[in-house]
Amino acid sequence: MNPEVTQYIQQLQQWQIETCETLRKLILKTIPDAEERMQYGKPHYLKNGHYACVISVAKEKVSFMIFNATELEEIKGFFKSMSSPDRKTATIMEGQKVDYTLLANLLKKASKSL
């Protein structure tokens, strides 16, 4: 695990720390050979040199963006296209129940061809 990512996560609000650590473990379990690094001020995860996903934190939310996601279906109010069709983002708010198994399955499907 990258110490810069650990430092980034540890400075967040407690609920965001818990969410980010859960996502981090999910990513590294789903893509065991993922490269974890800080880029553009956020934790990025690469597989075979290609972006697989990124964790981004704002004041009231944690966003989990999956790349290579064109084939993934949107989930109304939770997992949707943002800036381009090949990227989809799950937005997680404090107290929200999250299906991490679903997120792992989406990441696995999207990163399979990387």
C-alpha positions in Angstrom: 0.0 0.0 0.0 1.2 3.4 -1.0 2.1 5.6 2.1 0.9 8.7 0.3 -2.5 7.2 -0.1 -2.6 6.2 3.5 -1.7 9.8 4.5 -4.4 11.2 2.2 -7.0 9.0 3.7 -6.0 9.5 7.4 -6.7 13.3 7.2 -10.4 12.8 6.3 -13.5 12.8 8.4 -14.0 9.5 10.3 -16.8 8.2 8.1 -14.8 9.1 5.0 -11.7 7.2 6.4 -13.8 4.1 6.9 -15.4 4.4 3.4 -12.1 5.0 1.7 -10.3 2.2 3.5 -13.2 -0.2 2.6 -12.9 0.9 -1.0 -9.1 0.6 -1.0 -9.3 -3.0 0.3 -12.0 -3.8 -2.2 -9.9 -2.5 -5.1 -6.7 -4.3 -4.0 -8.7 -7.6 -3.5 -10.5 -7.2 -6.9 -7.3 -6.2 -8.8 -4.5 -7.8 -6.8 -1.8 -6.4 -9.1 -3.2 -2.9 -9.2 -0.7 0.0 -8.9 -1.8 2.4 -6.2 -0.6 6.0 -6.5 -1.4 9.6 -5.7 -2.1 11.5 -8.9 -3.9 14.9 -9.3 -4.2 14.9 -5.5 -6.4 11.7 -5.4 -5.7 7.9 -5.0 -5.6 6.3 -8.4 -5.4 2.6 -9.2 -3.9 1.3 -12.4 -3.9 -2.1 -14.0 -1.3 -2.8 -16.6 -0.6 0.9 -16.8 -4.2 1.8 -17.5 -6.6 3.6 -15.1 -9.0 1.3 -13.4 -10.5 3.5 -10.8 -10.0 6.6 -8.5 -11.2 7.6 -5.1 -12.1 11.3 -4.7 -13.3 13.0 -1.5 -15.3 16.2 -1.2 -16.6 17.8 2.0 -19.9 15.8 2.1 -19.2 12.7 -0.1 -16.8 10.1 -1.3 -16.8 9.4 -5.1 -15.6 6.1 -6.5 -15.0 6.4 -10.3 -14.5 3.3 -12.4 -12.8 3.7 -15.8 -13.4 1.5 -18.9 -17.1 1.4 -17.8 -18.9 1.9 -21.0 -20.6 -1.5 -20.7 -21.6 -1.0 -17.1 -25.3 -0.1 -16.5 -26.1 3.0 -14.5 -27.9 2.6 -11.1 -30.3 5.5 -10.6 -29.1 7.9 -7.9 -26.0 5.9 -7.1 -23.8 4.9 -10.1 -23.9 7.1 -13.2 -21.9 8.6 -16.0 -20.3 11.8 -15.2 -17.8 13.4 -17.6 -17.7 10.7 -20.3 -19.5 7.4 -21.1 -16.4 5.4 -20.3 -16.3 6.6 -16.7 -19.0 6.0 -14.2 -19.1 7.2 -10.6 -20.6 5.9 -7.4 -21.4 8.8 -5.0 -21.4 7.8 -1.3 -22.8 10.1 1.4 -22.4 9.8 5.2 -24.7 7.2 6.7 -25.6 5.7 3.2 -25.7 1.9 3.0 -23.3 0.8 0.3 -23.3 -2.5 -1.6 -19.6 -3.0 -1.8 -20.0 -6.4 -3.4 -21.8 -4.8 -6.3 -19.0 -2.2 -6.6 -16.4 -5.0 -6.6 -18.3 -6.8 -9.3 -18.6 -3.6 -11.4 -14.8 -2.9 -11.0 -14.0 -6.5 -11.9 -16.1 -6.4 -15.0 -14.7 -3.0 -16.1 -11.0 -3.8 -15.4 -11.1 -7.3 -16.9 -9.9 -6.1 -20.3 -7.2 -3.8 -19.0 
